[in-house]
Amino acid sequence: MADYKTRPQVEDDGTLACLGLTTDIERKHFSCPQVNQSSLVGQTFVIDGFFEHVKGIDNSDKTLYKIRPDFDSPETEAKKVFTGSQECIAILRKLEELDKFPRKVTLRRSPKGSFYFE
């Protein structure tokens, strides 16, 4: 998650958001509202980063990623999304390996129901 290791310098406006204190790396947690992945199908958004092996509500092993509407969207517009899609997880891993976060993607759903990024 390269974008959380080195943040660009921003003007301190007195809010917590400008300090970048919204990600708990140790607990694998994003401090923003959650959105259902299926509600994002067909939408384009920016992925800021992700955590693997996060326990979902049903205690299953999920991957959690953080999105914003666009590159210049404020932190207050960020959302977190859980996924179990192997196609999405493979792309997230590759983006991290290549140090390519944030990255704009479109979420799609295959005819068989699986989610993927393009």
N, CA and C atoms as an extended XYZ file, in Angstrom:
354
Properties=species:S:1:pos:R:3:atomname:S:1:resname:S:1:resid:I:1 pbc="F F F"
N         0.824       -1.173        0.000 N   MET     1
C         0.000        0.000        0.000 CA  MET     1
C         0.874        1.245        0.000 C   MET     1
N         1.498        1.492       -1.085 N   ALA     2
C         2.491        2.552       -1.190 CA  ALA     2
C         1.932        3.930       -0.883 C   ALA     2
N         0.667        4.220       -1.236 N   ASP     3
C         0.149        5.562       -1.042 CA  ASP     3
C        -0.010        5.918        0.434 C   ASP     3
N        -0.004        4.951        1.336 N   TYR     4
C        -0.118        5.243        2.754 CA  TYR     4
C         1.245        5.357        3.413 C   TYR     4
N         2.279        4.873        2.778 N   LYS     5
C         3.629        4.948        3.326 CA  LYS     5
C         4.212        6.341        3.121 C   LYS     5
N         3.941        6.910        1.966 N   THR     6
C         4.451        8.246        1.661 CA  THR     6
C         3.298        9.088        1.148 C   THR     6
N         2.875       10.028        1.945 N   ARG     7
C         1.776       10.908        1.556 CA  ARG     7
C         2.338       12.233        1.057 C   ARG     7
N         1.717       12.804        0.030 N   PRO     8
C         2.172       14.122       -0.418 CA  PRO     8
C         1.890       15.157        0.667 C   PRO     8
N         2.680       16.205        0.706 N   GLN     9
C         2.477       17.277        1.670 CA  GLN     9
C         1.190       18.016        1.323 C   GLN     9
N         0.327       18.190        2.321 N   VAL    10
C        -0.908       18.936        2.119 CA  VAL    10
C        -0.984       20.032        3.169 C   VAL    10
N        -1.729       21.070        2.849 N   GLU    11
C        -1.910       22.167        3.793 CA  GLU    11
C        -2.778       21.689        4.951 C   GLU    11
N        -2.353       21.959        6.166 N   ASP    12
C        -3.086       21.553        7.355 CA  ASP    12
C        -4.298       22.455        7.527 C   ASP    12
N        -5.488       21.879        7.296 N   ASP    13
C        -6.717       22.664        7.420 CA  ASP    13
C        -7.402       22.446        8.766 C   ASP    13
N        -6.730       21.739        9.677 N   GLY    14
C        -7.280       21.528       11.010 CA  GLY    14
C        -8.145       20.285       11.149 C   GLY    14
N        -8.356       19.541       10.057 N   THR    15
C        -9.181       18.338       10.132 CA  THR    15
C        -8.306       17.096       10.274 C   THR    15
N        -8.921       16.005       10.723 N   LEU    16
C        -8.199       14.734       10.781 CA  LEU    16
C        -7.897       14.211        9.379 C   LEU    16
N        -8.805       14.450        8.434 N   ALA    17
C        -8.619       13.955        7.076 CA  ALA    17
C        -7.307       14.439        6.468 C   ALA    17
N        -6.927       15.690        6.724 N   CYS    18
C        -5.697       16.212        6.125 CA  CYS    18
C        -4.449       15.575        6.749 C   CYS    18
N        -4.589       14.957        7.909 N   LEU    19
C        -3.453       14.293        8.554 CA  LEU    19
C        -3.251       12.864        8.061 C   LEU    19
N        -4.233       12.332        7.319 N   GLY    20
C        -4.102       10.981        6.795 CA  GLY    20
C        -4.211        9.913        7.865 C   GLY    20
N        -5.010       10.150        8.893 N   LEU    21
C        -5.150        9.199        9.993 CA  LEU    21
C        -6.346        8.276        9.823 C   LEU    21
N        -6.742        8.017        8.596 N   THR    22
C        -7.955        7.253        8.358 CA  THR    22
C        -7.703        5.780        8.071 C   THR    22
N        -6.465        5.345        8.089 N   THR    23
C        -6.149        3.954        7.779 CA  THR    23
C        -5.382        3.332        8.931 C   THR    23
N        -5.915        2.254        9.472 N   ASP    24
C        -5.251        1.523       10.542 CA  ASP    24
C        -4.593        0.299        9.911 C   ASP    24
N        -3.320        0.429        9.554 N   ILE    25
C        -2.602       -0.631        8.842 CA  ILE    25
C        -2.473       -1.887        9.702 C   ILE    25
N        -2.228       -1.721       10.991 N   GLU    26
C        -2.071       -2.874       11.882 CA  GLU    26
C        -3.349       -3.701       11.976 C   GLU    26
N        -4.485       -3.024       12.068 N   ARG    27
C        -5.763       -3.730       12.195 CA  ARG    27
C        -6.419       -4.007       10.842 C   ARG    27
N        -5.795       -3.583        9.765 N   LYS    28
C        -6.353       -3.746        8.423 CA  LYS    28
C        -7.757       -3.138        8.359 C   LYS    28
N        -7.806       -1.837        8.575 N   HIS    29
C        -9.087       -1.153        8.681 CA  HIS    29
C        -9.030        0.200        7.970 C   HIS    29
N       -10.089        0.504        7.230 N   PHE    30
C       -10.261        1.822        6.636 CA  PHE    30
C       -11.402        2.515        7.380 C   PHE    30
N       -11.193        3.735        7.808 N   SER    31
C       -12.217        4.490        8.546 CA  SER    31
C       -13.074        5.303        7.582 C   SER    31
N       -13.933        4.599        6.873 N   CYS    32
C       -14.848        5.254        5.945 CA  CYS    32
C       -16.064        4.348        5.774 C   CYS    32
N       -17.154        4.869        5.239 N   PRO    33
C       -18.360        4.056        5.063 CA  PRO    33
C       -18.118        2.879        4.116 C   PRO    33
N       -18.861        1.811        4.347 N   GLN    34
C       -18.778        0.621        3.492 CA  GLN    34
C       -19.863        0.676        2.429 C   GLN    34
N       -19.518        0.191        1.243 N   VAL    35
C       -20.481        0.096        0.150 CA  VAL    35
C       -20.447       -1.339       -0.370 C   VAL    35
N       -21.581       -1.819       -0.829 N   ASN    36
C       -21.685       -3.168       -1.360 CA  ASN    36
C       -21.081       -3.222       -2.759 C   ASN    36
N       -20.231       -4.193       -3.006 N   GLN    37
C       -19.551       -4.312       -4.300 CA  GLN    37
C       -20.547       -4.393       -5.458 C   GLN    37
N       -21.640       -5.091       -5.278 N   SER    38
C       -22.602       -5.236       -6.382 CA  SER    38
C       -23.224       -3.896       -6.789 C   SER    38
N       -23.252       -2.922       -5.885 N   SER    39
C       -23.798       -1.611       -6.232 CA  SER    39
C       -22.833       -0.797       -7.090 C   SER    39
N       -21.606       -1.258       -7.233 N   LEU    40
C       -20.591       -0.537       -8.003 CA  LEU    40
C       -20.421       -1.055       -9.431 C   LEU    40
N       -21.118       -2.111       -9.789 N   VAL    41
C       -20.969       -2.697      -11.122 CA  VAL    41
C       -21.270       -1.653      -12.197 C   VAL    41
N       -20.351       -1.528      -13.145 N   GLY    42
C       -20.487       -0.562      -14.232 CA  GLY    42
C       -19.928        0.807      -13.901 C   GLY    42
N       -19.519        1.020      -12.666 N   GLN    43
C       -18.983        2.318      -12.266 CA  GLN    43
C       -17.457        2.343      -12.352 C   GLN    43
N       -16.944        3.514      -12.623 N   THR    44
C       -15.503        3.749      -12.654 CA  THR    44
C       -15.138        4.532      -11.411 C   THR    44
N       -14.040        4.124      -10.771 N   PHE    45
C       -13.601        4.762       -9.536 CA  PHE    45
C       -12.107        4.528       -9.373 C   PHE    45
N       -11.524        5.160       -8.372 N   VAL    46
C       -10.096        5.040       -8.088 CA  VAL    46
C        -9.912        4.151       -6.868 C   VAL    46
N        -9.034        3.154       -6.989 N   ILE    47
C        -8.687        2.308       -5.849 CA  ILE    47
C        -7.432        2.883       -5.215 C   ILE    47
N        -7.504        3.137       -3.908 N   ASP    48
C        -6.372        3.710       -3.179 CA  ASP    48
C        -5.449        2.650       -2.588 C   ASP    48
N        -5.982        1.509       -2.238 N   GLY    49
C        -5.188        0.461       -1.605 CA  GLY    49
C        -6.087       -0.662       -1.129 C   GLY    49
N        -5.482       -1.671       -0.504 N   PHE    50
C        -6.271       -2.812       -0.057 CA  PHE    50
C        -5.568       -3.566        1.062 C   PHE    50
N        -6.335       -4.404        1.744 N   PHE    51
C        -5.841       -5.337        2.754 CA  PHE    51
C        -6.412       -6.708        2.450 C   PHE    51
N        -5.578       -7.715        2.538 N   GLU    52
C        -6.045       -9.093        2.374 CA  GLU    52
C        -6.282       -9.724        3.739 C   GLU    52
N        -7.036      -10.812        3.738 N   HIS    53
C        -7.277      -11.638        4.929 CA  HIS    53
C        -7.913      -10.833        6.062 C   HIS    53
N        -9.001      -10.153        5.714 N   VAL    54
C        -9.789       -9.406        6.678 CA  VAL    54
C       -11.053      -10.218        6.940 C   VAL    54
N       -11.425      -10.350        8.188 N   LYS    55
C       -12.638      -11.104        8.528 CA  LYS    55
C       -13.868      -10.282        8.184 C   LYS    55
N       -14.739      -10.875        7.380 N   GLY    56
C       -15.991      -10.226        7.025 CA  GLY    56
C       -17.015      -10.396        8.132 C   GLY    56
N       -18.186       -9.826        7.942 N   ILE    57
C       -19.262       -9.909        8.937 CA  ILE    57
C       -19.610      -11.363        9.225 C   ILE    57
N       -19.565      -12.201        8.211 N   ASP    58
C       -19.883      -13.620        8.384 CA  ASP    58
C       -18.662      -14.429        8.823 C   ASP    58
N       -17.604      -13.739        9.259 N   ASN    59
C       -16.349      -14.341        9.731 CA  ASN    59
C       -15.560      -15.034        8.618 C   ASN    59
N       -15.895      -14.755        7.367 N   SER    60
C       -15.154      -15.323        6.243 CA  SER    60
C       -13.934      -14.458        5.927 C   SER    60
N       -12.981      -15.035        5.251 N   ASP    61
C       -11.747      -14.345        4.862 CA  ASP    61
C       -12.009      -13.535        3.593 C   ASP    61
N       -11.904      -12.224        3.689 N   LYS    62
C       -12.185      -11.341        2.555 CA  LYS    62
C       -11.006      -10.419        2.296 C   LYS    62
N       -11.073       -9.727        1.181 N   THR    63
C       -10.129       -8.666        0.856 CA  THR    63
C       -10.902       -7.361        0.905 C   THR    63
N       -10.298       -6.360        1.521 N   LEU    64
C       -10.921       -5.063        1.697 CA  LEU    64
C       -10.160       -4.041        0.861 C   LEU    64
N       -10.878       -3.291        0.007 N   TYR    65
C       -10.208       -2.238       -0.746 CA  TYR    65
C       -10.919       -0.913       -0.549 C   TYR    65
N       -10.174        0.161       -0.767 N   LYS    66
C       -10.681        1.512       -0.543 CA  LYS    66
C       -10.779        2.238       -1.876 C   LYS    66
N       -11.907        2.917       -2.082 N   ILE    67
C       -12.149        3.623       -3.344 CA  ILE    67
C       -12.528        5.082       -3.086 C   ILE    67
N       -12.328        5.880       -4.131 N   ARG    68
C       -12.799        7.264       -4.203 CA  ARG    68
C       -13.347        7.475       -5.607 C   ARG    68
N       -14.258        8.438       -5.788 N   PRO    69
C       -14.817        8.667       -7.126 CA  PRO    69
C       -13.770        9.024       -8.182 C   PRO    69
N       -12.752        9.831       -7.804 N   ASP    70
C       -11.731       10.242       -8.766 CA  ASP    70
C       -10.433       10.550       -8.027 C   ASP    70
N        -9.360       10.754       -8.768 N   PHE    71
C        -8.049       11.014       -8.166 CA  PHE    71
C        -8.061       12.219       -7.227 C   PHE    71
N        -8.806       13.258       -7.592 N   ASP    72
C        -8.806       14.469       -6.781 CA  ASP    72
C        -9.956       14.526       -5.776 C   ASP    72
N       -10.690       13.431       -5.614 N   SER    73
C       -11.780       13.389       -4.641 CA  SER    73
C       -11.225       13.450       -3.227 C   SER    73
N       -11.890       14.198       -2.343 N   PRO    74
C       -11.403       14.290       -0.965 CA  PRO    74
C       -11.589       12.980       -0.202 C   PRO    74
N       -10.841       12.832        0.869 N   GLU    75
C       -10.921       11.643        1.724 CA  GLU    75
C       -12.337       11.414        2.248 C   GLU    75
N       -13.098       12.484        2.407 N   THR    76
C       -14.468       12.357        2.921 CA  THR    76
C       -15.379       11.595        1.956 C   THR    76
N       -14.967       11.435        0.704 N   GLU    77
C       -15.765       10.693       -0.271 CA  GLU    77
C       -15.310        9.248       -0.419 C   GLU    77
N       -14.330        8.830        0.376 N   ALA    78
C       -13.805        7.458        0.294 CA  ALA    78
C       -14.828        6.451        0.818 C   ALA    78
N       -14.783        5.256        0.248 N   LYS    79
C       -15.635        4.136        0.665 CA  LYS    79
C       -14.759        2.889        0.747 C   LYS    79
N       -15.163        1.939        1.583 N   LYS    80
C       -14.471        0.655        1.635 CA  LYS    80
C       -15.393       -0.422        1.087 C   LYS    80
N       -14.776       -1.418        0.448 N   VAL    81
C       -15.513       -2.468       -0.239 CA  VAL    81
C       -14.866       -3.812        0.091 C   VAL    81
N       -15.675       -4.792        0.463 N   PHE    82
C       -15.181       -6.157        0.661 CA  PHE    82
C       -15.354       -6.935       -0.631 C   PHE    82
N       -14.378       -7.790       -0.944 N   THR    83
C       -14.499       -8.665       -2.100 CA  THR    83
C       -13.921      -10.042       -1.784 C   THR    83
N       -14.480      -11.027       -2.429 N   GLY    84
C       -13.945      -12.377       -2.388 CA  GLY    84
C       -13.565      -12.816       -3.796 C   GLY    84
N       -13.723      -11.906       -4.761 N   SER    85
C       -13.460      -12.201       -6.167 CA  SER    85
C       -11.970      -12.440       -6.404 C   SER    85
N       -11.636      -13.619       -6.865 N   GLN    86
C       -10.236      -13.934       -7.147 CA  GLN    86
C        -9.676      -13.076       -8.273 C   GLN    86
N       -10.522      -12.707       -9.238 N   GLU    87
C       -10.078      -11.842      -10.327 CA  GLU    87
C        -9.710      -10.451       -9.800 C   GLU    87
N       -10.539       -9.908       -8.926 N   CYS    88
C       -10.254       -8.588       -8.348 CA  CYS    88
C        -9.014       -8.645       -7.458 C   CYS    88
N        -8.908       -9.685       -6.652 N   ILE    89
C        -7.771       -9.825       -5.742 CA  ILE    89
C        -6.467       -9.933       -6.525 C   ILE    89
N        -6.479      -10.649       -7.630 N   ALA    90
C        -5.269      -10.793       -8.449 CA  ALA    90
C        -4.822       -9.429       -8.986 C   ALA    90
N        -5.769       -8.614       -9.413 N   ILE    91
C        -5.434       -7.276       -9.917 CA  ILE    91
C        -4.908       -6.402       -8.784 C   ILE    91
N        -5.535       -6.446       -7.631 N   LEU    92
C        -5.074       -5.667       -6.481 CA  LEU    92
C        -3.643       -6.042       -6.100 C   LEU    92
N        -3.359       -7.334       -6.085 N   ARG    93
C        -1.991       -7.787       -5.769 CA  ARG    93
C        -0.986       -7.271       -6.788 C   ARG    93
N        -1.348       -7.326       -8.063 N   LYS    94
C        -0.445       -6.880       -9.121 CA  LYS    94
C        -0.200       -5.379       -9.028 C   LYS    94
N        -1.244       -4.619       -8.744 N   LEU    95
C        -1.084       -3.173       -8.588 CA  LEU    95
C        -0.142       -2.860       -7.430 C   LEU    95
N        -0.261       -3.594       -6.341 N   GLU    96
C         0.632       -3.382       -5.207 CA  GLU    96
C         2.066       -3.770       -5.572 C   GLU    96
N         2.221       -4.902       -6.239 N   GLU    97
C         3.555       -5.356       -6.657 CA  GLU    97
C         4.237       -4.309       -7.537 C   GLU    97
N         3.476       -3.692       -8.419 N   LEU    98
C         4.021       -2.697       -9.342 CA  LEU    98
C         4.035       -1.287       -8.749 C   LEU    98
N         3.559       -1.145       -7.511 N   ASP    99
C         3.476        0.153       -6.843 CA  ASP    99
C         2.669        1.135       -7.697 C   ASP    99
N         1.466        0.716       -8.092 N   LYS   100
C         0.627        1.500       -9.005 CA  LYS   100
C        -0.675        1.992       -8.387 C   LYS   100
N        -0.702        2.169       -7.065 N   PHE   101
C        -1.860        2.802       -6.426 CA  PHE   101
C        -1.603        4.285       -6.305 C   PHE   101
N        -2.605        5.117       -6.423 N   PRO   102
C        -3.988        4.837       -6.783 CA  PRO   102
C        -4.130        4.521       -8.276 C   PRO   102
N        -5.209        3.820       -8.613 N   ARG   103
C        -5.436        3.379       -9.992 CA  ARG   103
C        -6.927        3.430      -10.301 C   ARG   103
N        -7.265        3.997      -11.463 N   LYS   104
C        -8.663        4.084      -11.894 CA  LYS   104
C        -9.068        2.783      -12.586 C   LYS   104
N       -10.220        2.239      -12.181 N   VAL   105
C       -10.736        0.994      -12.736 CA  VAL   105
C       -12.248        1.111      -12.930 C   VAL   105
N       -12.782        0.168      -13.671 N   THR   106
C       -14.229        0.001      -13.781 CA  THR   106
C       -14.555       -1.402      -13.295 C   THR   106
N       -15.554       -1.514      -12.431 N   LEU   107
C       -15.957       -2.823      -11.926 CA  LEU   107
C       -17.000       -3.419      -12.860 C   LEU   107
N       -16.790       -4.660      -13.240 N   ARG   108
C       -17.709       -5.386      -14.112 CA  ARG   108
C       -18.143       -6.679      -13.432 C   ARG   108
N       -19.211       -7.264      -13.950 N   ARG   109
C       -19.692       -8.559      -13.473 CA  ARG   109
C       -19.871       -9.459      -14.690 C   ARG   109
N       -19.288      -10.638      -14.617 N   SER   110
C       -19.390      -11.586      -15.733 CA  SER   110
C       -20.789      -12.192      -15.772 C   SER   110
N       -21.159      -12.808      -16.895 N   PRO   111
C       -22.469      -13.465      -16.985 CA  PRO   111
C       -22.659      -14.546      -15.910 C   PRO   111
N       -21.560      -15.115      -15.432 N   LYS   112
C       -21.648      -16.137      -14.380 CA  LYS   112
C       -21.714      -15.519      -12.987 C   LYS   112
N       -21.614      -14.177      -12.902 N   GLY   113
C       -21.786      -13.503      -11.632 CA  GLY   113
C       -20.522      -13.073      -10.915 C   GLY   113
N       -19.350      -13.407      -11.438 N   SER   114
C       -18.123      -13.017      -10.739 CA  SER   114
C       -17.752      -11.578      -11.098 C   SER   114
N       -17.103      -10.899      -10.147 N   PHE   115
C       -16.693       -9.525      -10.335 CA  PHE   115
C       -15.265       -9.482      -10.892 C   PHE   115
N       -14.982       -8.437      -11.692 N   TYR   116
C       -13.623       -8.208      -12.185 CA  TYR   116
C       -13.458       -6.739      -12.512 C   TYR   116
N       -12.182       -6.305      -12.537 N   PHE   117
C       -11.842       -4.923      -12.891 CA  PHE   117
C       -11.381       -4.851      -14.335 C   PHE   117
N       -11.675       -3.743      -14.966 N   GLU   118
C       -11.083       -3.466      -16.289 CA  GLU   118
C       -10.678       -2.018      -16.342 C   GLU   118
